[in-house]
């Protein structure tokens, strides 16, 4: 295993595993993946948050190295929660409770030194949760994480799921609506108080296309509706 570089000297990354909006994920070997950002990114904050959470027992991938735009992490094996839901290997109530439990566990971690609020992930949705056989549920993609109100994290998860739920009326969107209702019923706090802030964060996302942006307002209203029940 190499250290602290991301690959062997002079070698490029391994096979491409996934393309994200701001970074690509490459396979290095059976134990490691490389997350390579395309633009300037503050890796120090992301790494510090992941290591802080890992030290307190929260399920995050282990960080092996960080340099420039490259982050080498533990490879976590298993399907995502989203894949488990689509394959009906996990029920909507169970999946919603699992997601709510991850929020609760995350926000219960003591804040980093000098911070008032706990860590918030800000993209804690089923596609970022891996159901690993060895570690249990593991939360990926900490690129947007910072400290902030726990209710904001829950509200933003609600808006992200609601964007799917308010799209065309299909079996998939109806499933998302049921998942959203179950998730908000299981979540702690007062996420309704942070829906407007969550909406601003989504509206500032440069990766959104016009069709997606049009879903934000109805998504926020759906979150408020389920929070009021």
Secondary structure, 3 states (H helix, E strand, C coil): CCCCCCCCCCCCCCCEEEECCCEEEEECCCCEEEEEECCCCCHHHHHHHHHHHHHCCCCECCEEEEECCEEEEECCCEEEHHHHHHCCCCCHHHHHHHHHHHHHHHHHCCCCCCCCCCEECCCCCHHHEEEECCCEEEECCCCCCEECCHHHHHHHHHHHHHHHHCCCCCHHHHHHHHHHHHHHHHCCCCHHHHHHHHHHHHHCCCCCCHHHHCHHHHHHHHHHHHHCC
